[in-house]
Amino acid sequence: MKFYVRTYGCQMNVADSNEMGRHLKANGLVETQDPEEASVFLVNTCTVRQHAEDRAFSEIGRLRHWKTKRPGRKIVVTGCAAERTREYLEDRFPFLDLVVGAKSIEDFSQMAAQLLDRRETDEELDYAVPSADDRISAFVTIMRGCNYSCTYCIVPSVRGREIYHSMEQILGEVRDRVAEGAREITLLGQTVNSYRHGSYRFAELLEGVANVDGVDRVRFISPHPYYMSDRVIETMAEVPEICESLHLPVQSGSNKMLRQMMRNYTREQYVSLIEKMRKAMPGMTLSTDIIVGFPGETEADFRLTLSLIEEARFDWGFIFKYSPREGTPAASLECLPQELIEERHRECLELLDRVALEKRSKLVGTTPEVLVEEDNFGRTRTNHKVHITGNVAPGEQVRVRITNAQRATLQGVIENGNITFENFREEDSRARTGAG
Ligand code: SF4
């Protein structure tokens, strides 16, 4: 029996889909990339923006026809929109077999087992294999929920307050992913660096994961600037497996807007934080999230965001047009005109792209190490995506000469054939200590 997963939204949702996929595989199902082959169709929804929710709902509507084409087919809807609109979903789409909200993802295994016990199919069971996107570079969720109350954000109400997995559980999952072939582990949480469990804090967890045999790279998303402590920065700088790249959402360059968004830091604190990190990790890359058009954003506030992009020299980022979400504190505020939001979005994106391309162009001629994730595609330690010319297979690590820099990716050719991780480690530690 086969299952197909459609995921909307953020990396947390991708990780949740992978986790639910593993539970389905544990029940004997095999993942397919073709919905027509599937007996179970899982839609993992997102509610952060109305657009994502609308797309998921139209997909669910179309599944009525998919379901009736073969008897015994099941439709499972999960995630944040399922949490927020469960009654509406069950009412509008009575053909759904299971609706699991984001707060109940941890119970998915049990619910899925019950669902599959009701199956009326006699298709043969195959062996489960890890999905490609979770093989070389795997996500491991370390916590769920968020204790913050950013005024634009629906996450705290659909995912609840923070719950942390134990260090033991996380390290066990990391070992499982490595056993399946993962070389790179990305730790996930809504405010991933606020992690705490017993006496362990995030820095200890990073060290623990980096020490697992077979883990060659460690990353994490998304950290909150407030929890980016000196201890975490030191750990990133000192532990060779932790990659020198960070996605650190800033949201606005105006202190007035940051206050209204309830972000709990100022522009000055953010800038001094990134200066500290760049001093500890020269060459690190920094990306961010920015919201334009938040209610009350004046032209002067917007100019402050543009000046922050120039000052921070982000390597890439995501610019979001503000849209109100029902149930958030900001939803009751008066929105700016849509044309103005569009215009600011365009201007902000152009500037960010220009800064990013300037920085990326300087990489032409350099020879970073690239971990290959798919045929001829991989990423550097600094998280640049690279298309590689040459014969390489997923899981290999190669030194690549960068020949071209484009808007979102780099291109390069293999420099000296393939090199082992051990060689890279030696070179890395020489570079970090300045020896040799
Ligand atoms: S930190 Fe703010 S933006 Fe991030 S998930 Fe929590 S409430 Fe939402």
Residues whose N, C-alpha, C, O or C-beta is under 5 A from the ligand:
A	BS01	SF4	C146 Y148 S149 C150 C153 V155 Q190 T191
